[in-house]
Each structure stands twice: as structure tokens, then as C-alpha cells.
Amino acid sequence: MSEVDLARSFYSLVRFPLITEKAVTDVEAKSKVTLIVDQGATKGKIKRVIEDYFEVGVLKVNSLITPKGNKKAVITLKSKDDALKVAIALGVI
């Protein structure tokens, strides 16, 4: 997949990173990044896009619908360094 295709798939799937005190603490303590994603995004798509776009390893993806109707994805990465790399690239930290 080309860089342009990766960027398109990433930005069509991910709406914005969730920046709360808990989300920032999870990056540092639990290697987790929290994103608001498209309603139609599946766990598999989210995992694939994050792995390809940031070149990191994803262990698991949990998703839920917030009370506001947004879909939130909590992505657990393989290492703390991977979580920091993604968080810095997204502007969370």
C-alpha cells in the first residue's frame, strides 16, 4: 500500500485522538492509545490501519459507543515505546 493510500485510510477511519487525563495516563502506564473512530470501523480495520500507518505492533483493540454516540477505540500496543510513538505523532503528548 502506498503512503498516500495509508494516509487516506487512516484519516477516513480515525476522527481524532481522545485527550483526557485518563487517556494520557494510559499511554504512559498501560501502552494504550484512545481514538474516536468512524462508526463503521471494525476492530480488524482499526488494528490494520494503526499497524500499517505507524509501523507498530497492536495487541488488541477494544471499542465502544459513547453516550454522545461516538465510537471510541482503545488500542493496546505491544510496547510502551510504540504507544509513545503513536501518541506523539497524534499530538496527545
C-alpha positions in Angstrom: 0.0 0.0 0.0 1.4 3.4 -0.9 1.9 6.2 1.6 -1.0 8.2 0.1 -3.3 5.2 0.4 -2.2 4.7 4.0 -2.9 8.3 4.9 -6.3 8.2 3.2 -7.4 5.0 5.0 -6.1 6.4 8.3 -7.9 9.7 8.0 -11.1 8.2 6.8 -11.1 5.8 9.8 -9.8 8.0 12.6 -11.7 11.1 13.5 -9.5 12.4 16.4 -7.5 11.3 19.4 -9.1 11.4 22.8 -7.1 13.7 25.0 -8.2 13.3 28.6 -6.2 12.8 31.8 -7.0 9.1 31.8 -6.1 8.7 28.2 -2.7 10.3 28.6 -2.1 8.2 31.8 -3.0 5.0 29.9 -0.4 5.9 27.2 2.4 6.0 29.8 1.2 3.3 32.2 -0.6 0.7 30.0 0.7 1.3 26.5 -2.9 2.3 25.3 -4.0 4.9 22.9 -7.6 6.1 22.7 -9.1 7.3 19.5 -12.6 8.4 18.3 -13.1 6.5 15.0 -15.7 6.2 12.3 -18.9 4.4 13.2 -18.4 1.7 10.6 -14.8 0.9 11.7 -14.3 -2.7 12.8 -11.6 -3.8 15.3 -9.8 -5.6 12.5 -9.7 -2.4 10.3 -8.6 -0.3 13.2 -5.8 -2.7 14.0 -4.6 -3.0 10.4 -4.6 0.8 9.8 -2.7 1.6 13.0 -0.1 -1.1 12.4 0.4 0.0 8.8 0.3 3.8 9.3 2.6 4.0 12.3 4.6 0.7 11.8 3.9 -0.5 15.3 2.5 -3.7 16.8 -1.1 -3.8 18.1 -2.0 -6.4 20.7 -5.7 -5.7 20.9 -8.5 -3.2 20.1 -11.5 -2.6 22.3 -14.3 -0.4 21.1 -17.5 1.0 22.5 -20.1 3.6 21.7 -20.0 6.7 23.9 -23.1 8.3 25.4 -22.7 11.1 22.8 -22.9 8.4 20.0 -19.2 8.4 19.0 -17.3 5.2 18.6 -14.3 5.1 20.9 -11.4 2.6 20.2 -8.8 1.8 22.9 -5.8 0.4 21.2 -3.3 -1.7 23.3 0.1 -1.6 21.7 2.9 -4.2 22.1 5.4 -1.8 23.9 5.4 1.4 25.7 7.7 2.9 23.0 5.1 2.1 20.4 2.4 3.8 22.4 4.6 6.9 22.9 5.5 7.0 19.2 1.7 6.9 18.3 0.7 9.4 21.0 3.5 11.9 20.0 2.5 11.6 16.3 -1.1 12.3 17.1 -0.3 15.2 19.4 -1.6 13.6 22.6 1.7 14.1 24.4 
